[in-house]
């Protein structure tokens, strides 16, 4: 159980275009999803927290108009990088927490990540 | 000072060795402690999860939490080349809902034949 998928796994886009990354919880209902970015050999930096049906809460320094997050259902959250620039190139990882079976678990389970390269 | 400190390594050990990975933290509100393993270009995988102080064992892995010293450890017995990865400690205060994690920088472990 506790499988989280991300799509695409790798995307290359041109500067100025927008890219959408999907995060899905495959076998549980994710009431909360988190989006992180990770630069090479560095730890994960939390970008935002989203609860199903609510607006995302962004961490300080993260531009909400540039990184659009939608958590429309209990199994899907999307991150859209708008007007991407080369400095947005990074590894984007989502995690999900929520209900499993009869109980609720708040442990975060991570997706495999999406590598974004902006040229 | 970072909230969570972790030696970035790299740490190189021979196969079969006992590995000790550690993190210290400064926020006394942290109650939940996790260890994640991350292979290159993959998402983190939850290895161990502990609440408050004490030990927890799962196979070759043992997690220890000493809240009085604000110090947590992960021990790996009989290390294998497949254990080569980056190990991230993470912790949260938890308020009854899924709360954000504070991560260490990660320790790169290399287990050699």
gemmi code that builds the backbone of each chain (N, CA, C; Angstrom):
import gemmi

chains = {
    "A": [
        ("UNK", (0.817, -1.199, 0.000), (0.000, 0.000, 0.000), (0.853, 1.252, 0.000)),
        ("UNK", (0.204, 2.413, 0.094), (0.859, 3.708, 0.180), (1.712, 4.005, -1.035)),
        ("UNK", (1.117, 3.871, -2.200), (1.850, 4.147, -3.440), (1.431, 5.504, -3.982)),
        ("UNK", (2.444, 6.293, -4.294), (2.225, 7.617, -4.866), (2.957, 7.674, -6.200)),
        ("UNK", (2.254, 8.105, -7.210), (2.882, 8.193, -8.533), (2.972, 9.645, -8.970)),
        ("UNK", (3.893, 9.917, -9.872), (4.041, 11.247, -10.457), (4.190, 11.098, -11.958)),
        ("UNK", (3.648, 12.100, -12.647), (3.759, 12.088, -14.100), (3.897, 13.513, -14.603)),
        ("UNK", (4.830, 13.800, -15.495), (5.796, 12.861, -16.060), (6.971, 12.648, -15.108)),
        ("UNK", (7.819, 11.697, -15.427), (9.006, 11.478, -14.604), (10.126, 12.437, -15.015)),
        ("UNK", (10.065, 12.884, -16.253), (11.096, 13.789, -16.757), (10.480, 14.651, -17.857)),
        ("UNK", (10.697, 15.936, -17.781), (10.153, 16.826, -18.803), (11.174, 17.910, -19.128)),
        ("UNK", (11.270, 18.190, -20.410), (12.117, 19.286, -20.891), (11.197, 20.292, -21.565)),
        ("UNK", (11.323, 21.542, -21.192), (10.480, 22.553, -21.823), (11.308, 23.788, -22.136)),
        ("UNK", (10.752, 24.612, -23.000), (11.440, 25.846, -23.370), (11.091, 26.961, -22.398)),
        ("UNK", (12.009, 27.867, -22.233), (11.811, 29.000, -21.349), (10.564, 29.780, -21.768)),
        ("UNK", (9.742, 30.125, -20.791), (8.524, 30.879, -21.063), (7.273, 30.031, -21.157)),
        ("UNK", (7.420, 28.745, -21.281), (6.258, 27.859, -21.364), (5.871, 27.379, -19.969)),
        ("UNK", (4.705, 26.751, -19.886), (4.211, 26.228, -18.608), (4.237, 24.706, -18.631)),
        ("UNK", (4.461, 24.138, -17.473), (4.542, 22.684, -17.344), (3.673, 22.229, -16.182)),
        ("UNK", (2.893, 21.178, -16.410), (2.040, 20.628, -15.345), (2.575, 19.279, -14.911)),
        ("UNK", (2.676, 19.104, -13.593), (3.128, 17.837, -13.012), (1.988, 17.273, -12.170)),
        ("UNK", (1.691, 15.993, -12.373), (0.602, 15.352, -11.634), (1.149, 14.457, -10.527)),
        ("UNK", (0.437, 14.436, -9.434), (0.773, 13.571, -8.303), (-0.495, 12.814, -7.927)),
        ("UNK", (-0.404, 11.491, -7.904), (-1.570, 10.674, -7.599), (-1.288, 9.698, -6.465)),
        ("UNK", (-2.238, 9.578, -5.536), (-2.176, 8.517, -4.539), (-2.991, 7.360, -5.102)),
        ("UNK", (-2.355, 6.198, -5.256), (-2.972, 5.104, -5.998), (-3.848, 4.196, -5.138)),
        ("UNK", (-3.549, 4.095, -3.852), (-4.289, 3.128, -3.039), (-4.776, 3.710, -1.729)),
        ("UNK", (-4.825, 5.034, -1.637), (-5.395, 5.649, -0.439), (-5.877, 7.045, -0.786)),
        ("UNK", (-6.676, 7.587, 0.090), (-7.209, 8.922, -0.123), (-6.302, 9.933, 0.572)),
        ("UNK", (-5.714, 10.787, -0.221), (-4.743, 11.749, 0.289), (-5.448, 13.050, 0.649)),
        ("UNK", (-5.702, 13.226, 1.921), (-6.337, 14.468, 2.352), (-5.363, 15.635, 2.285)),
        ("UNK", (-4.088, 15.326, 2.405), (-3.067, 16.367, 2.344), (-1.953, 15.940, 1.406)),
        ("UNK", (-1.541, 16.860, 0.562), (-0.402, 16.608, -0.321), (0.596, 17.739, -0.170)),
        ("UNK", (1.847, 17.391, -0.291), (2.929, 18.351, -0.152), (3.754, 18.354, -1.439)),
        ("UNK", (4.247, 19.523, -1.790), (5.137, 19.632, -2.943), (6.497, 20.149, -2.480)),
        ("UNK", (7.537, 19.446, -2.937), (8.915, 19.789, -2.593), (9.714, 19.993, -3.876)),
        ("UNK", (10.805, 20.723, -3.730), (11.793, 20.723, -4.795), (13.154, 20.391, -4.182)),
        ("UNK", (13.974, 19.770, -4.986), (15.264, 19.309, -4.488), (16.325, 19.583, -5.536)),
        ("UNK", (17.352, 20.337, -5.136), (18.478, 20.581, -6.014), (19.514, 19.491, -5.782)),
        ("UNK", (20.405, 19.274, -6.769), (21.389, 18.182, -6.655), (22.159, 18.219, -5.335)),
        ("UNK", (22.219, 17.067, -4.704), (22.967, 16.867, -3.451), (22.461, 17.762, -2.320)),
        ("UNK", (21.231, 18.204, -2.425), (20.644, 18.977, -1.338), (19.386, 18.283, -0.835)),
        ("UNK", (18.916, 18.723, 0.306), (17.739, 18.096, 0.886), (16.468, 18.644, 0.242)),
        ("UNK", (15.353, 18.132, 0.668), (14.069, 18.554, 0.122), (13.654, 19.889, 0.730)),
        ("UNK", (13.156, 20.769, -0.124), (12.649, 22.054, 0.352), (11.145, 22.088, 0.108)),
        ("UNK", (10.388, 22.232, 1.181), (8.940, 22.277, 1.049), (8.521, 23.548, 0.334)),
        ("UNK", (7.683, 23.386, -0.686), (7.172, 24.531, -1.426), (5.777, 24.922, -0.921)),
        ("UNK", (4.918, 23.906, -0.771), (3.537, 24.215, -0.407), (2.845, 22.976, 0.126)),
        ("UNK", (1.796, 23.223, 0.876), (0.943, 22.166, 1.433), (-0.455, 22.372, 0.884)),
        ("UNK", (-1.074, 21.315, 0.400), (-2.436, 21.466, -0.111), (-3.356, 20.433, 0.514)),
        ("UNK", (-4.517, 20.897, 0.920), (-5.569, 20.028, 1.417), (-6.678, 19.962, 0.376)),
        ("UNK", (-7.242, 18.799, 0.207), (-8.254, 18.584, -0.820), (-9.379, 19.599, -0.689)),
        ("UNK", (-9.636, 20.283, -1.802), (-10.723, 21.242, -1.838), (-10.393, 22.612, -1.286)),
        ("UNK", (-9.173, 22.809, -0.830), (-8.786, 24.110, -0.266), (-7.633, 24.710, -1.056)),
        ("UNK", (-7.408, 25.984, -0.841), (-6.258, 26.628, -1.468), (-4.984, 26.140, -0.792)),
        ("UNK", (-3.928, 26.077, -1.581), (-2.657, 25.625, -1.035), (-2.035, 26.685, -0.133)),
        ("UNK", (-1.266, 26.223, 0.826), (-0.496, 27.106, 1.704), (0.951, 27.057, 1.257)),
        ("UNK", (1.484, 28.219, 0.867), (2.826, 28.268, 0.319), (3.838, 28.642, 1.396)),
        ("UNK", (5.025, 28.086, 1.282), (6.109, 28.447, 2.184), (6.652, 29.827, 1.804)),
        ("UNK", (7.266, 30.444, 2.777), (7.816, 31.777, 2.547), (8.840, 31.727, 1.417)),
        ("UNK", (8.729, 32.689, 0.508), (9.670, 32.771, -0.596), (9.241, 32.020, -1.836)),
        ("UNK", (8.160, 31.262, -1.770), (7.661, 30.524, -2.937), (6.555, 31.343, -3.588)),
        ("UNK", (6.715, 31.628, -4.879), (5.741, 32.471, -5.579), (4.493, 31.676, -5.933)),
        ("UNK", (3.384, 32.015, -5.326), (2.149, 31.265, -5.568), (1.619, 31.461, -6.980)),
        ("UNK", (1.931, 32.590, -7.594), (1.454, 32.817, -8.961), (2.305, 32.076, -9.988)),
        ("UNK", (3.488, 31.674, -9.576), (4.356, 30.956, -10.495), (4.175, 29.447, -10.362)),
        ("UNK", (3.964, 29.008, -9.147), (3.789, 27.580, -8.877), (2.332, 27.366, -8.447)),
        ("UNK", (1.504, 27.025, -9.433), (0.073, 26.863, -9.183), (-0.220, 25.437, -8.742)),
        ("UNK", (-0.872, 25.314, -7.616), (-1.175, 23.999, -7.069), (-2.675, 23.820, -6.984)),
        ("UNK", (-3.130, 22.667, -7.483), (-4.546, 22.320, -7.427), (-4.694, 20.934, -6.826)),
        ("UNK", (-5.571, 20.803, -5.860), (-5.813, 19.516, -5.186), (-7.309, 19.250, -5.277)),
        ("UNK", (-7.755, 18.925, -6.485), (-9.186, 18.872, -6.775), (-9.863, 17.619, -6.252)),
        ("UNK", (-9.093, 16.544, -6.033), (-9.715, 15.309, -5.547), (-8.814, 14.681, -4.503)),
        ("UNK", (-9.311, 13.638, -3.863), (-8.548, 12.985, -2.802), (-7.425, 12.106, -3.337)),
        ("UNK", (-7.301, 12.004, -4.650), (-6.231, 11.180, -5.202), (-5.345, 11.928, -6.191)),
        ("UNK", (-5.606, 13.205, -6.399), (-4.848, 13.925, -7.419), (-4.539, 15.353, -6.997)),
        ("UNK", (-3.273, 15.707, -7.133), (-2.849, 17.099, -6.977), (-1.955, 17.430, -8.168)),
        ("UNK", (-2.028, 18.655, -8.630), (-1.172, 19.067, -9.747), (-0.377, 20.309, -9.370)),
        ("UNK", (0.830, 20.369, -9.894), (1.695, 21.536, -9.749), (1.976, 22.048, -11.151)),
        ("UNK", (1.633, 23.291, -11.411), (1.923, 23.901, -12.707), (2.985, 24.973, -12.522)),
        ("UNK", (4.074, 24.806, -13.225), (5.136, 25.814, -13.219), (4.856, 26.731, -14.406)),
        ("UNK", (4.479, 27.951, -14.113), (4.105, 28.882, -15.183), (5.304, 29.715, -15.612)),
        ("UNK", (5.343, 30.026, -16.906), (6.426, 30.829, -17.467), (7.778, 30.357, -16.915)),
        ("UNK", (8.062, 29.113, -17.196), (9.266, 28.496, -16.616), (10.541, 29.148, -17.140)),
        ("UNK", (11.533, 29.209, -16.276), (12.849, 29.745, -16.619), (13.904, 28.721, -16.221)),
        ("UNK", (15.103, 28.826, -16.793), (16.140, 27.830, -16.480), (16.387, 27.633, -14.982)),
        ("UNK", (16.227, 28.688, -14.195), (16.455, 28.548, -12.747), (15.382, 27.706, -12.058)),
        ("UNK", (14.284, 27.427, -12.788), (13.247, 26.540, -12.234), (13.596, 25.071, -12.446)),
        ("UNK", (14.643, 24.806, -13.182), (15.072, 23.419, -13.406), (15.418, 22.796, -12.064)),
        ("UNK", (14.789, 21.676, -11.769), (14.975, 21.050, -10.463), (14.274, 19.699, -10.468)),
        ("UNK", (14.351, 19.027, -9.334), (13.653, 17.767, -9.117), (12.455, 18.090, -8.221)),
        ("UNK", (11.253, 17.883, -8.732), (10.045, 18.200, -7.976), (9.435, 16.900, -7.455)),
        ("UNK", (9.191, 16.857, -6.157), (8.675, 15.640, -5.527), (7.415, 15.980, -4.751)),
        ("UNK", (6.409, 15.132, -4.875), (5.205, 15.307, -4.070), (5.150, 14.218, -3.000)),
        ("UNK", (4.431, 14.488, -1.960), (4.148, 13.465, -0.969), (2.681, 13.560, -0.589)),
        ("UNK", (2.159, 12.474, -0.062), (0.745, 12.426, 0.274), (0.557, 11.773, 1.626)),
        ("UNK", (-0.452, 12.235, 2.331), (-0.801, 11.661, 3.628), (-2.320, 11.631, 3.713)),
        ("UNK", (-2.853, 10.610, 4.404), (-4.301, 10.563, 4.507), (-4.801, 9.239, 5.002)),
        ("UNK", (-5.987, 8.856, 4.550), (-6.636, 7.667, 5.071), (-6.206, 6.403, 4.369)),
        ("UNK", (-6.011, 5.352, 5.179), (-5.693, 4.049, 4.618), (-6.585, 3.029, 5.306)),
        ("UNK", (-7.410, 2.368, 4.577), (-8.262, 1.349, 5.159), (-9.204, 1.966, 6.166)),
        ("UNK", (-9.207, 1.399, 7.364), (-10.123, 1.880, 8.384), (-9.561, 3.042, 9.174)),
        ("UNK", (-8.288, 3.303, 9.005), (-7.685, 4.336, 9.834), (-7.161, 5.503, 9.044)),
        ("UNK", (-6.656, 6.445, 9.764), (-6.035, 7.617, 9.166), (-4.553, 7.578, 9.513)),
        ("UNK", (-3.717, 7.774, 8.552), (-2.297, 7.852, 8.831), (-1.778, 9.190, 8.353)),
        ("UNK", (-0.925, 9.757, 9.133), (-0.380, 11.053, 8.751), (1.043, 10.960, 8.248)),
        ("UNK", (1.529, 9.720, 8.111), (2.860, 9.579, 7.526), (2.818, 10.025, 6.071)),
        ("UNK", (3.894, 10.632, 5.649), (3.977, 11.090, 4.268), (4.660, 10.038, 3.412)),
        ("UNK", (4.022, 9.734, 2.302), (4.593, 8.817, 1.331), (4.897, 9.603, 0.057)),
        ("UNK", (6.096, 9.403, -0.440), (6.598, 10.237, -1.520), (6.430, 9.605, -2.888)),
        ("UNK", (6.224, 10.459, -3.876), (6.247, 10.031, -5.255), (7.678, 9.876, -5.726)),
        ("UNK", (7.867, 9.366, -6.937), (9.207, 9.123, -7.461), (9.909, 10.366, -7.969)),
        ("UNK", (9.183, 11.481, -8.044), (9.810, 12.728, -8.472), (9.678, 12.987, -9.962)),
        ("UNK", (9.761, 14.254, -10.312), (9.739, 14.704, -11.709), (10.937, 15.612, -11.933)),
        ("UNK", (11.730, 15.243, -12.896), (12.898, 16.083, -13.214), (12.502, 17.077, -14.289)),
        ("UNK", (12.572, 18.356, -13.968), (12.223, 19.418, -14.913), (13.501, 20.102, -15.389)),
        ("UNK", (13.647, 20.164, -16.702), (14.755, 20.892, -17.302), (14.179, 21.961, -18.208)),
        ("UNK", (14.523, 23.204, -17.937), (14.040, 24.336, -18.735), (15.208, 24.860, -19.568)),
        ("UNK", (15.008, 24.868, -20.873), (16.106, 25.288, -21.765), (15.927, 26.717, -22.260)),
    ],
    "B": [
        ("UNK", (21.488, 28.828, 12.967), (21.549, 27.381, 13.220), (20.327, 26.712, 12.600)),
        ("UNK", (20.573, 25.620, 11.838), (19.458, 24.892, 11.245), (18.690, 24.158, 12.324)),
        ("UNK", (17.394, 23.947, 12.066), (16.590, 23.207, 13.022), (17.038, 21.761, 13.134)),
        ("UNK", (17.476, 21.190, 12.032), (17.926, 19.801, 12.004), (19.310, 19.742, 11.367)),
        ("UNK", (20.242, 19.139, 12.069), (21.607, 19.017, 11.563), (21.902, 17.555, 11.261)),
        ("UNK", (22.503, 17.327, 10.094), (22.853, 15.961, 9.704), (24.153, 16.007, 8.925)),
        ("UNK", (25.072, 15.143, 9.269), (26.364, 15.082, 8.592), (26.124, 14.608, 7.157)),
        ("UNK", (26.525, 15.403, 6.168), (26.243, 15.027, 4.780), (27.068, 13.862, 4.249)),
        ("UNK", (28.142, 13.486, 4.985), (28.992, 12.411, 4.494), (29.858, 12.904, 3.338)),
        ("UNK", (30.267, 12.070, 2.362), (29.803, 10.686, 2.244), (30.433, 9.762, 3.273)),
        ("UNK", (29.710, 8.704, 3.587), (30.152, 7.698, 4.519), (30.342, 6.403, 3.726)),
        ("UNK", (31.572, 5.882, 3.757), (31.880, 4.667, 3.015), (32.236, 3.557, 3.997)),
        ("UNK", (31.547, 2.418, 3.863), (31.785, 1.287, 4.763), (31.875, 0.015, 3.943)),
        ("UNK", (32.554, -1.017, 4.464), (32.590, -2.295, 3.755), (31.303, -3.077, 4.000)),
        ("UNK", (30.993, -3.948, 3.076), (29.818, -4.806, 3.216), (29.883, -5.572, 4.532)),
        ("UNK", (28.740, -5.640, 5.216), (28.667, -6.353, 6.489), (28.881, -5.480, 7.704)),
        ("UNK", (29.323, -4.258, 7.499), (29.586, -3.354, 8.629), (28.280, -2.859, 9.249)),
        ("UNK", (28.391, -2.384, 10.472), (27.271, -1.710, 11.129), (27.408, -0.216, 10.843)),
        ("UNK", (26.336, 0.363, 10.373), (26.340, 1.777, 10.024), (25.541, 2.559, 11.051)),
        ("UNK", (26.056, 3.689, 11.452), (25.355, 4.576, 12.383), (25.163, 5.932, 11.713)),
        ("UNK", (23.915, 6.329, 11.595), (23.568, 7.621, 11.010), (22.867, 8.449, 12.076)),
        ("UNK", (23.162, 9.735, 12.127), (22.657, 10.548, 13.233), (22.132, 11.901, 12.786)),
        ("UNK", (21.232, 12.420, 13.581), (20.742, 13.780, 13.400), (20.568, 14.423, 14.771)),
        ("UNK", (20.835, 15.705, 14.846), (20.497, 16.479, 16.043), (19.501, 17.550, 15.647)),
        ("UNK", (18.730, 17.988, 16.615), (17.726, 19.001, 16.315), (17.612, 19.971, 17.464)),
        ("UNK", (17.013, 21.111, 17.185), (16.931, 22.150, 18.224), (15.503, 22.426, 18.688)),
        ("UNK", (14.505, 22.026, 17.909), (13.117, 22.332, 18.235), (12.537, 21.272, 19.179)),
        ("UNK", (12.299, 21.639, 20.423), (11.815, 20.668, 21.407), (10.366, 20.252, 21.139)),
        ("UNK", (9.687, 20.909, 20.213), (8.305, 20.538, 19.883), (8.234, 19.294, 19.006)),
        ("UNK", (9.335, 18.910, 18.399), (9.319, 17.725, 17.539), (9.001, 16.494, 18.375)),
        ("UNK", (8.044, 15.709, 17.896), (7.654, 14.492, 18.600), (7.710, 13.254, 17.704)),
        ("UNK", (7.681, 13.469, 16.405), (7.616, 12.364, 15.462), (8.883, 12.391, 14.626)),
        ("UNK", (9.494, 11.240, 14.500), (10.808, 11.173, 13.877), (10.820, 10.074, 12.828)),
        ("UNK", (11.345, 10.401, 11.669), (11.335, 9.480, 10.556), (12.702, 9.388, 9.902)),
        ("UNK", (12.960, 8.268, 9.319), (14.130, 8.083, 8.455), (13.642, 7.669, 7.076)),
        ("UNK", (14.162, 8.360, 6.081), (13.855, 8.054, 4.696), (15.139, 7.642, 3.983)),
        ("UNK", (14.980, 6.756, 3.008), (16.093, 6.371, 2.146), (15.776, 6.888, 0.750)),
        ("UNK", (16.755, 7.514, 0.119), (16.541, 8.052, -1.212), (17.660, 7.590, -2.138)),
        ("UNK", (17.271, 6.835, -3.155), (18.220, 6.463, -4.185), (18.314, 7.608, -5.183)),
        ("UNK", (19.400, 7.618, -5.935), (19.654, 8.713, -6.859), (18.496, 8.888, -7.841)),
        ("UNK", (18.015, 10.112, -7.948), (16.952, 10.466, -8.889), (15.629, 9.748, -8.614)),
        ("UNK", (15.404, 9.411, -7.347), (14.147, 8.797, -6.941), (13.578, 9.569, -5.757)),
        ("UNK", (12.302, 9.350, -5.488), (11.701, 9.971, -4.318), (12.108, 9.249, -3.048)),
        ("UNK", (12.031, 9.915, -1.898), (12.373, 9.272, -0.622), (11.408, 8.149, -0.278)),
        ("UNK", (11.941, 7.112, 0.354), (11.154, 5.948, 0.779), (11.183, 5.888, 2.303)),
        ("UNK", (10.015, 5.831, 2.926), (9.944, 5.787, 4.380), (10.505, 4.466, 4.906)),
        ("UNK", (11.515, 4.573, 5.776), (12.147, 3.386, 6.361), (11.637, 3.111, 7.768)),
        ("UNK", (11.705, 4.130, 8.599), (11.372, 3.964, 10.014), (10.606, 5.184, 10.491)),
        ("UNK", (9.718, 4.944, 11.418), (8.886, 6.009, 11.972), (8.771, 5.759, 13.466)),
        ("UNK", (9.140, 6.746, 14.278), (9.054, 6.576, 15.726), (8.400, 7.799, 16.349)),
        ("UNK", (7.778, 7.545, 17.472), (7.136, 8.626, 18.219), (7.831, 8.758, 19.565)),
        ("UNK", (8.204, 9.968, 19.918), (8.844, 10.284, 21.195), (10.136, 9.489, 21.368)),
        ("UNK", (10.572, 9.298, 22.579), (11.860, 8.643, 22.825), (11.726, 7.132, 22.778)),
        ("UNK", (12.869, 6.472, 22.566), (12.863, 5.022, 22.585), (13.499, 4.431, 21.349)),
        ("UNK", (13.437, 3.102, 21.266), (14.010, 2.367, 20.146), (12.910, 1.686, 19.354)),
        ("UNK", (13.202, 1.482, 18.082), (12.297, 0.706, 17.238), (13.145, -0.101, 16.271)),
        ("UNK", (12.834, -1.372, 16.137), (13.626, -2.240, 15.289), (12.758, -2.818, 14.176)),
        ("UNK", (13.358, -2.896, 12.981), (12.659, -3.494, 11.842), (13.716, -4.158, 10.975)),
        ("UNK", (13.829, -5.470, 11.134), (14.836, -6.183, 10.359), (16.240, -5.729, 10.706)),
        ("UNK", (16.985, -5.299, 9.712), (18.362, -4.861, 9.940), (18.437, -3.409, 10.416)),
        ("UNK", (17.317, -2.747, 10.515), (17.295, -1.330, 10.862), (16.791, -1.118, 12.291)),
        ("UNK", (17.474, -0.237, 13.018), (17.051, 0.160, 14.355), (17.091, 1.677, 14.440)),
        ("UNK", (15.985, 2.259, 14.862), (15.923, 3.706, 15.050), (15.891, 4.005, 16.535)),
        ("UNK", (16.663, 5.001, 16.948), (16.696, 5.419, 18.348), (16.392, 6.902, 18.430)),
        ("UNK", (15.629, 7.275, 19.441), (15.321, 8.676, 19.684), (15.644, 8.998, 21.132)),
        ("UNK", (16.429, 10.030, 21.339), (16.734, 10.522, 22.682), (16.293, 11.978, 22.724)),
        ("UNK", (15.072, 12.207, 23.192), (14.546, 13.566, 23.187), (15.275, 14.455, 24.175)),
        ("UNK", (15.790, 13.883, 25.259), (16.487, 14.712, 26.247), (17.744, 15.325, 25.648)),
        ("UNK", (18.362, 14.600, 24.730), (19.567, 15.107, 24.072), (19.273, 15.698, 22.700)),
        ("UNK", (18.031, 15.594, 22.259), (17.630, 16.055, 20.930), (18.517, 15.396, 19.868)),
        ("UNK", (18.519, 14.080, 19.901), (19.451, 13.297, 19.082), (18.730, 12.046, 18.622)),
        ("UNK", (18.791, 11.777, 17.312), (18.201, 10.548, 16.802), (19.229, 9.803, 15.976)),
        ("UNK", (19.071, 8.484, 15.929), (20.034, 7.645, 15.216), (19.309, 6.577, 14.416)),
        ("UNK", (19.955, 6.149, 13.361), (19.523, 4.986, 12.585), (20.726, 4.057, 12.463)),
        ("UNK", (20.540, 2.811, 12.897), (21.588, 1.811, 12.769), (21.196, 0.801, 11.694)),
        ("UNK", (22.147, 0.468, 10.864), (21.941, -0.552, 9.843), (22.944, -1.665, 10.104)),
        ("UNK", (22.415, -2.848, 10.392), (23.294, -4.006, 10.637), (23.532, -4.755, 9.339)),
        ("UNK", (24.684, -5.443, 9.282), (24.994, -6.280, 8.124), (24.710, -5.502, 6.824)),
        ("UNK", (25.350, -4.370, 6.690), (25.076, -3.489, 5.555), (25.388, -4.189, 4.227)),
        ("UNK", (24.574, -3.866, 3.240), (24.667, -4.460, 1.915), (24.919, -3.365, 0.867)),
        ("UNK", (25.510, -3.730, -0.260), (25.700, -2.718, -1.318), (24.388, -2.045, -1.721)),
        ("UNK", (23.277, -2.781, -1.621), (21.972, -2.205, -1.971), (21.517, -1.139, -0.972)),
        ("UNK", (22.209, -1.051, 0.162), (21.895, 0.010, 1.126), (22.516, 1.341, 0.715)),
        ("UNK", (23.350, 1.327, -0.304), (23.996, 2.563, -0.762), (22.932, 3.536, -1.266)),
        ("UNK", (22.833, 4.651, -0.597), (21.781, 5.634, -0.884), (22.025, 6.845, 0.000)),
        ("UNK", (21.154, 7.829, -0.123), (21.171, 8.958, 0.802), (20.082, 8.744, 1.845)),
        ("UNK", (20.440, 8.908, 3.099), (19.496, 8.705, 4.200), (19.138, 10.058, 4.807)),
        ("UNK", (17.855, 10.334, 4.822), (17.351, 11.612, 5.307), (16.600, 11.398, 6.618)),
        ("UNK", (16.939, 12.176, 7.631), (16.097, 12.181, 8.818), (15.054, 13.289, 8.637)),
        ("UNK", (13.907, 13.087, 9.246), (12.839, 14.080, 9.152), (12.056, 14.051, 10.457)),
        ("UNK", (11.491, 15.165, 10.809), (10.734, 15.220, 12.053), (9.617, 16.244, 11.969)),
        ("UNK", (8.628, 16.050, 12.833), (7.503, 16.974, 12.844), (6.948, 17.094, 14.253)),
        ("UNK", (6.228, 18.188, 14.466), (5.599, 18.408, 15.761), (4.243, 17.727, 15.811)),
        ("UNK", (3.587, 17.599, 14.683), (2.280, 16.944, 14.516), (1.221, 17.606, 15.379)),
        ("UNK", (0.143, 17.975, 14.741), (-0.940, 18.613, 15.490), (-2.246, 17.878, 15.288)),
        ("UNK", (-2.209, 16.641, 14.882), (-3.443, 15.898, 14.663), (-3.820, 15.820, 13.211)),
        ("UNK", (-3.140, 16.575, 12.401), (-3.300, 16.449, 10.952), (-1.919, 16.282, 10.363)),
        ("UNK", (-1.852, 15.939, 9.110), (-0.554, 15.761, 8.470), (0.196, 17.085, 8.500)),
        ("UNK", (1.280, 17.128, 9.215), (2.014, 18.374, 9.348), (3.304, 18.307, 8.543)),
        ("UNK", (3.845, 19.452, 8.251), (5.014, 19.486, 7.389), (6.222, 18.928, 8.125)),
        ("UNK", (7.088, 18.306, 7.347), (8.289, 17.700, 7.881), (9.461, 18.664, 7.750)),
        ("UNK", (10.342, 18.583, 8.714), (11.611, 19.297, 8.633), (12.683, 18.244, 8.401)),
        ("UNK", (13.411, 18.393, 7.305), (14.391, 17.385, 6.901), (15.805, 17.792, 7.272)),
        ("UNK", (16.629, 16.789, 7.529), (18.063, 16.998, 7.550), (18.565, 17.067, 6.126)),
        ("UNK", (19.827, 17.390, 5.973), (20.390, 17.539, 4.633), (20.633, 16.194, 3.951)),
        ("UNK", (20.606, 15.098, 4.731), (20.841, 13.784, 4.155), (22.292, 13.363, 4.285)),
        ("UNK", (22.518, 12.066, 4.536), (23.866, 11.492, 4.588), (23.996, 10.483, 3.457)),
        ("UNK", (25.000, 10.681, 2.615), (25.233, 9.717, 1.527), (26.037, 8.547, 2.051)),
        ("UNK", (25.501, 7.362, 1.863), (26.146, 6.136, 2.330), (26.566, 5.302, 1.121)),
        ("UNK", (27.790, 4.827, 1.172), (28.306, 3.934, 0.140), (28.789, 2.653, 0.818)),
        ("UNK", (28.191, 1.513, 0.470), (28.608, 0.229, 1.019), (29.383, -0.503, -0.079)),
        ("UNK", (30.634, -0.783, 0.215), (31.515, -1.365, -0.803), (31.687, -2.869, -0.610)),
        ("UNK", (31.938, -3.556, -1.690), (32.146, -5.015, -1.645), (33.494, -5.354, -1.028)),
    ],
}
model = gemmi.Model(1)
for chain_id, residues in chains.items():
    chain = gemmi.Chain(chain_id)
    for i, (resn, *xyz) in enumerate(residues, 1):
        res = gemmi.Residue()
        res.name, res.seqid = resn, gemmi.SeqId(i, " ")
        for name, pos in zip(("N", "CA", "C"), xyz):
            atom = gemmi.Atom()
            atom.name, atom.element = name, gemmi.Element(name[0])
            atom.pos, atom.b_iso = gemmi.Position(*pos), 0.0
            res.add_atom(atom)
        chain.add_residue(res)
    model.add_chain(chain)
structure = gemmi.Structure()
structure.add_model(model)
structure.setup_entities()
